[in-house]
Amino acid sequence: MRAVSRFAHARAFACALAFLLAVIAMPRPVQPQQQPKLSGLDRDRGREMLELIKNDIKKNYYDPTFHGVDLDAHFKEADDKIKQATSLGQMFGIIAQALIEFDDSHLYFVPPGRSARYDYGWRMAMIGDKCFVTAVKPDSDAAAKGLQAGDEIYAIDGYEPTRDNHWKMLYSYYALRPRAGVHLAIIKPDGAQKLMDVMTKVTQHKRVIDLTASGGGADWGDFEREEEDSERERRAGSRQVEVGDDLLIWKLAEFDLSEAEVDDAMGRARKHKTLIIDLRGNGGGAEATLLRLLGNVFDHDVKLGDIKRRKETKPLVAKTRGGDSVFKGNLVVLVDSQSGSASELFARAVQLEKRGTIVGDRSAGAVMRSRFYDHQSGLDTVAFYGASVTDADILMSDGKSLEHIGVQPDKLLLPTGADMAAGRDPVLAFAASLVGVKLEPEKAGTFFPLKWQK
């Protein structure tokens, strides 16, 4: 048995090595898009963008030490790089990198809008420490090439996706430099290894879209959302499913509800013994929605923690609605690697107060508070751009920040590639079992399908 085991490991290693070498030598049939040459005027505008963003950070960043960064020297280095840049894409990349190096989830550059829309036709997410395809759009090139939910992504354009660089990849591919095609190295649920080139559907617009039109800072995962007036792929914002008389499952995709809408949803929950709030894929949203939701599940005021700004620290308290307006039943909260910001604060508050059980994957660890500062450049042709600048950190009631840490669930449970390929949701099924409700993973997987809007 020992000899067989050693042979099996050796063979597996040889296969993995062969696959890695194939990835390194992966052909590049998709030619990179020709980047417009950088004119002197564009270069001057880029330097102006950098200077204005630097001033936004200097005036408003929550940490007066700027995470130990010498602000003037740091941006002087970026300015020198812009002087040598040869394309708009390279210049925007230099500005973006200057902010990325602060290692702050809510500090980032939003470049001017594009005159084209890029539809990749597939979605990915980190499950544990591995990256998987989570959805593929019908009739897309990805579907035609055989890409499927449950495929593990070993490499994207030769780079291995990790928890640390996943959001940076989304940022690059969706906001900074969209690609006309993507080279993927994947592992099928059955272990088969494949290389494929997936083409992007590129649609030209007659006008430049202002990506900053919302006027607010983006939440975790915003880089996967499409522009206005385009085909969008979004999960329904807020849906509820009853399982028998005892269980209500609430899929909350974003903290974007009014207080009245939260109260209405919780009013339905009070008719059941158990509530499962599914925050998987929820990147956060409005603080008012977060506080109202907490006020609906606690019969007493709850201090989430302290908001630490540059010059002051203030407590953040959720006021209970009190009396019969509060849901007093069993509470289970589902989170995953894409649960960020308000989602994490809600889950951690429930965990610290021992109000319910947290199930799923470790959350994103992106919980800073930020404000968006928008600018415009040009006269005849105006380009809108800006930066999200972190203005506060949040220290939870245990004195710790969730930034880069995330919420560790009480029960760590991950779907497999085979689960995703078959449309099963074992995490939701397990959550139901915690409160004595039998729910098959196959059935659970049908409750909240991804809707591709046209």
C-alpha positions in Angstrom: 0.0 0.0 0.0 2.8 2.4 0.8 4.5 1.8 -2.7 1.1 2.4 -4.4 0.6 5.6 -2.4 4.0 6.9 -3.4 3.4 6.1 -7.0 0.1 7.9 -6.9 1.6 11.0 -5.4 4.4 11.0 -7.9 2.0 10.6 -10.8 -0.2 13.4 -9.5 2.8 15.6 -9.1 3.9 14.9 -12.7 0.5 15.7 -14.0 0.3 18.9 -12.1 3.8 19.9 -13.3 2.9 19.1 -16.9 -0.2 21.3 -16.5 1.8 24.1 -15.0 4.2 24.0 -17.8 1.4 24.1 -20.3 0.0 27.2 -18.5 3.3 28.9 -18.8 3.6 28.1 -22.4 -0.1 28.9 -23.1 -0.6 30.2 -26.6 -1.8 33.8 -26.9 -4.0 33.8 -30.1 -6.0 36.8 -28.8 -4.0 39.8 -29.7 -4.0 42.6 -27.1 -6.0 45.7 -28.1 -4.0 48.5 -29.6 -3.7 51.1 -26.9 -4.2 54.7 -28.0 -0.9 56.6 -28.0 -0.6 59.1 -25.2 -0.7 62.7 -26.3 1.0 65.5 -24.4 -2.5 66.8 -23.5 -3.6 63.4 -22.1 -0.4 63.1 -20.2 -0.9 66.5 -18.6 -4.5 65.5 -17.7 -3.2 62.3 -16.1 -0.8 64.2 -14.0 -3.6 66.5 -13.0 -5.7 63.5 -12.0 -2.9 62.1 -9.9 -2.4 65.4 -8.1 -6.1 65.9 -7.3 -6.4 62.4 -6.0 -3.3 62.9 -3.9 -4.9 66.0 -2.3 -8.2 64.1 -1.7 -6.2 61.5 0.3 -4.1 64.1 2.1 -7.2 66.0 3.3 -9.5 63.1 4.0 -7.7 59.8 4.6 -8.6 58.4 8.1 -5.0 57.6 9.0 -2.8 60.7 9.4 0.3 58.5 8.9 -1.1 57.2 5.6 -0.2 53.6 6.6 3.4 54.7 6.8 3.5 56.0 3.2 5.5 59.1 2.5 2.7 60.7 0.5 4.7 63.3 -1.4 7.5 60.9 -2.3 5.0 58.2 -3.2 3.1 60.3 -5.6 6.2 62.0 -7.0 7.3 58.5 -8.0 4.0 57.8 -9.7 4.2 61.2 -11.5 7.6 60.3 -12.8 6.2 57.1 -14.2 3.4 58.9 -15.9 6.0 61.0 -17.7 7.3 57.8 -19.2 3.9 56.2 -19.9 3.1 55.4 -23.6 -0.6 54.7 -23.5 -3.8 55.8 -21.6 -4.2 52.3 -20.2 -0.6 52.4 -18.8 -1.2 55.8 -17.3 -4.4 54.8 -15.6 -2.7 51.7 -14.3 0.0 53.9 -12.7 -2.6 56.0 -10.9 -4.4 52.9 -9.8 -1.3 51.2 -8.5 -0.4 54.3 -6.5 -3.6 53.7 -4.5 -3.4 49.9 -4.4 -0.1 50.1 -2.6 -1.8 51.5 0.5 -3.3 48.0 1.0 -6.7 49.4 1.8 -9.8 47.8 0.4 -11.8 51.0 0.1 -9.1 53.2 -1.4 -9.0 53.0 -5.1 -9.1 55.0 -8.4 -12.1 55.0 -10.7 -10.9 55.9 -14.2 -12.9 57.8 -16.9 -15.8 55.9 -18.5 -15.3 53.8 -21.6 -17.0 54.1 -25.0 -17.4 50.4 -25.1 -19.0 47.7 -22.9 -17.2 44.4 -22.3 -19.3 41.4 -21.5 -17.1 38.4 -20.5 -20.1 36.1 -20.2 -19.0 34.3 -17.0 -18.5 35.0 -13.3 -15.9 33.7 -10.9 -15.5 33.7 -7.1 -13.1 32.4 -4.5 -14.4 29.4 -2.6 -12.1 28.8 0.3 -8.6 29.3 -1.2 -9.6 28.2 -4.8 -11.2 30.2 -7.6 -14.2 28.7 -9.4 -16.5 29.7 -12.2 -19.8 30.4 -10.6 -22.0 31.2 -13.6 -21.8 31.1 -17.4 -24.1 33.2 -19.6 -26.0 31.2 -22.2 -25.1 31.9 -25.8 -21.8 33.5 -24.7 -18.4 32.4 -26.2 -17.6 31.0 -22.7 -20.6 28.7 -23.0 -19.7 27.7 -26.5 -16.1 26.9 -25.5 -17.4 24.5 -22.7 -16.8 26.7 -19.7 -19.2 25.7 -16.9 -20.1 26.6 -13.3 -17.9 24.4 -11.0 -14.8 24.7 -13.2 -11.8 25.5 -11.0 -9.7 28.4 -12.5 -6.1 27.5 -12.2 -4.8 30.5 -14.1 -6.1 33.7 -15.8 -3.8 35.0 -18.5 -1.0 33.0 -16.8 -1.7 34.3 -13.3 -3.0 32.2 -10.4 -6.1 33.8 -8.7 -5.8 33.9 -4.9 -7.8 35.5 -2.1 -5.3 38.3 -2.0 -5.3 39.2 -5.7 -8.8 38.3 -6.7 -10.3 41.7 -6.2 -7.4 43.3 -8.0 -8.1 41.0 -11.0 -11.7 42.1 -11.0 -10.6 45.7 -10.7 -8.2 45.3 -13.6 -10.4 43.4 -15.9 -13.6 45.4 -15.3 -12.5 48.9 -14.4 -9.0 49.5 -15.6 -8.2 47.6 -18.7 -11.0 45.3 -20.0 -9.8 42.5 -22.3 -11.1 41.4 -25.7 -10.3 37.8 -24.6 -9.2 35.9 -21.6 -6.8 32.9 -21.5 -8.0 30.3 -18.9 -6.4 27.2 -17.4 -9.2 25.2 -15.7 -9.7 22.0 -13.9 -13.1 20.3 -14.5 -15.0 18.8 -11.5 -13.9 15.3 -12.8 -10.3 16.4 -12.7 -9.8 17.0 -16.4 -7.4 19.8 -17.1 -8.1 22.2 -20.0 -6.8 25.4 -21.6 -9.2 27.7 -23.4 -9.4 31.2 -24.9 -12.7 32.9 -24.1 -13.7 35.9 -26.2 -15.4 38.9 -24.8 -18.5 40.5 -26.4 -17.5 44.1 -27.0 -20.3 46.6 -27.7 -19.5 50.1 -28.8 -21.5 53.0 -27.4 -22.2 56.3 -29.1 -21.3 58.2 -25.9 -18.9 57.8 -23.0 -20.6 56.5 -19.9 -19.9 58.2 -16.7 -18.9 55.3 -14.3 -19.1 57.8 -11.3 -22.7 58.8 -12.0 -23.9 57.2 -8.8 -21.9 59.7 -6.8 -21.0 57.2 -4.1 -18.2 54.8 -3.3 -18.3 51.4 -4.7 -18.9 48.3 -2.6 -17.0 45.0 -2.7 -17.8 43.4 -6.1 -18.9 46.6 -7.9 -16.3 45.9 -10.6 -18.4 43.0 -11.8 -21.5 45.2 -12.3 -22.2 46.5 -15.8 -22.7 50.1 -16.9 -26.0 51.8 -17.2 -28.0 51.3 -20.5 -26.3 47.9 -21.0 -27.1 44.3 -20.5 -26.6 43.5 -16.8 -26.3 40.4 -14.8 -27.5 40.9 -11.3 -29.1 38.7 -8.7 -32.5 39.9 -7.5 -31.8 42.4 -4.8 -34.0 41.0 -2.1 -36.0 37.7 -2.3 -37.6 35.6 0.3 -38.6 31.9 0.2 -40.8 30.1 2.7 -39.9 26.4 3.5 -42.9 25.1 5.3 -44.4 27.1 8.1 -41.3 27.3 10.3 -38.5 28.7 8.0 -38.1 31.8 6.0 -35.0 32.3 3.8 -34.1 35.8 2.8 -31.6 36.4 0.1 -30.3 39.9 0.6 -27.9 40.8 -2.3 -27.1 44.3 -1.2 -27.7 46.6 1.8 -29.8 49.1 -0.3 -33.2 48.9 1.3 -35.0 51.7 3.1 -36.0 51.3 6.7 -39.6 50.7 5.7 -38.5 47.9 3.3 -36.4 46.3 6.0 -39.3 46.5 8.4 -41.6 45.0 5.9 -39.3 42.0 5.2 -38.8 41.4 8.9 -42.5 41.6 9.4 -42.8 38.5 7.2 -39.9 36.9 9.1 -41.7 37.3 12.5 -44.4 34.8 11.3 -41.8 32.0 11.3 -39.7 30.3 14.0 -36.4 30.6 12.0 -34.9 33.1 9.7 -31.9 32.4 7.4 -30.4 35.6 6.0 -28.2 34.7 3.0 -25.5 37.4 2.6 -23.4 35.4 0.2 -22.2 37.7 -2.6 -23.4 40.7 -0.7 -20.7 43.4 -1.0 -22.3 45.7 1.5 -24.1 49.0 1.0 -25.9 51.6 3.1 -25.1 51.9 6.8 -28.7 52.9 7.5 -29.9 49.5 6.1 -27.4 47.7 8.3 -28.5 49.5 11.5 -32.2 48.9 10.7 -31.7 45.2 10.1 -29.8 44.8 13.4 -32.5 46.7 15.2 -35.0 44.1 13.9 -33.1 41.1 15.3 -32.0 42.4 18.7 -34.3 43.2 21.6 -31.8 45.7 22.9 -29.5 48.4 21.6 -26.3 46.9 20.2 -23.0 48.7 19.9 -21.2 47.4 16.7 -18.0 49.1 17.6 -16.2 52.4 17.2 -15.8 54.5 14.1 -12.2 55.7 14.1 -11.6 58.8 12.0 -8.5 60.9 11.7 -9.5 63.3 14.5 -12.2 61.6 16.4 -13.7 58.2 17.4 -17.4 57.7 17.8 -19.5 54.7 18.8 -21.7 53.0 16.2 -24.9 51.8 17.8 -27.9 50.0 16.3 -31.1 50.9 18.1 -33.6 48.1 18.7 -37.2 48.5 17.4 -38.2 46.9 20.6 -41.2 44.9 21.7 -43.2 42.8 19.2 -41.4 44.5 16.3 -38.3 42.4 16.9 -37.8 39.0 15.4 -37.0 36.7 18.4 -36.7 33.4 16.6 -33.7 31.3 15.5 -31.3 33.2 13.3 -28.7 31.8 10.8 -26.5 34.0 8.6 -24.7 32.7 5.5 -21.5 34.4 4.3 -18.8 33.7 1.7 -15.7 35.3 0.3 -17.7 38.0 -1.5 -19.6 39.1 1.6 -18.0 42.4 2.5 -18.5 45.6 4.4 -22.0 45.9 5.9 -22.5 42.1 5.4 -19.4 41.4 7.6 -20.4 43.9 10.2 -23.9 42.3 10.5 -22.5 38.8 10.7 -19.9 39.6 13.2 -22.3 41.5 15.4 -24.6 38.5 15.4 -21.6 36.3 16.3 -20.2 38.4 19.1 -23.6 38.9 20.7 -24.3 35.1 20.3 -27.6 36.0 18.6 -27.3 33.4 15.9 -25.1 31.0 13.9 -22.8 32.0 11.0 -22.3 29.4 8.2 -20.3 29.4 5.0 -16.9 30.7 4.0 -14.6 33.3 5.5 -15.8 36.7 4.5 -13.9 39.3 2.4 -12.3 41.4 5.1 -13.2 44.7 3.4 -14.9 46.8 6.0 -13.5 50.3 5.9 -15.8 53.3 5.5 -15.2 55.5 2.5 -16.4 58.5 0.6 -16.2 59.0 -3.2 -14.6 62.1 -4.5 -15.5 62.8 -8.1 -13.7 65.1 -10.6 -13.8 66.0 -14.3 -11.2 66.8 -16.8 -11.4 68.5 -20.2 -13.6 71.2 -21.8 -15.0 70.1 -25.1 -14.8 66.4 -24.2 -15.3 65.9 -20.5 -14.0 62.9 -18.7 -15.4 62.0 -15.3 -13.2 60.1 -12.8 -12.6 60.0 -9.1 -11.4 58.0 -6.1 -12.9 56.2 -3.2 -11.0 57.5 -0.1 -11.3 55.7 3.2 -12.4 58.1 5.9 -12.8 55.7 8.8 -11.9 52.3 10.2 -14.4 50.4 12.3 -13.3 48.6 15.4 -15.8 46.0 16.5 -17.0 45.7 20.1 -14.2 43.3 20.8 -11.7 46.0 19.9 -10.6 44.4 16.6 -11.0 45.4 13.0 -12.2 43.0 10.3 -10.1 44.6 7.6 -8.0 41.9 5.9 -9.3 39.4 8.4 -13.0 38.9 7.7 -15.5 36.9 9.7 -14.7 33.3 10.4 -18.0 31.4 10.3 -19.0 29.2 13.2 -19.4 26.4 10.7 -17.0 26.5 7.8 -18.8 24.8 4.8 -17.9 25.1 1.2 -19.6 23.9 -2.0 -17.5 21.7 -4.3 -17.0 22.1 -8.0 -19.4 19.2 -8.5 -22.0 20.9 -6.3 -21.8 24.0 -8.5 -21.9 22.1 -11.7 -25.0 20.2 -10.6 -26.7 23.4 -9.2 -26.7 22.1 -5.6 -26.5 24.4 -2.6 -25.2 22.3 0.3 -24.5 25.3 2.5 -28.1 26.5 2.5 -29.3 22.9 3.0 -27.0 22.5 6.0 -28.2 25.8 7.5 -31.8 24.6 7.3 -30.8 21.3 9.0 -29.4 23.3 12.0 -32.9 24.3 12.9 -34.5 20.9 12.1 -35.7 21.6 8.6 -35.0 19.0 5.9 -34.0 20.7 2.7 -32.2 18.8 -0.1 -29.2 20.6 -1.6 -30.7 20.1 -5.1 -33.9 22.0 -4.0 -31.9 24.7 -2.2 -30.0 25.3 -5.4 -33.1 26.4 -7.2 -34.2 29.1 -4.9 -32.0 32.0 -6.0 -30.7 31.4 -9.5 -28.5 34.0 -11.3 -30.7 36.0 -13.7 -29.0 37.3 -16.8 -30.8 40.4 -17.8 -31.0 41.7 -21.3 
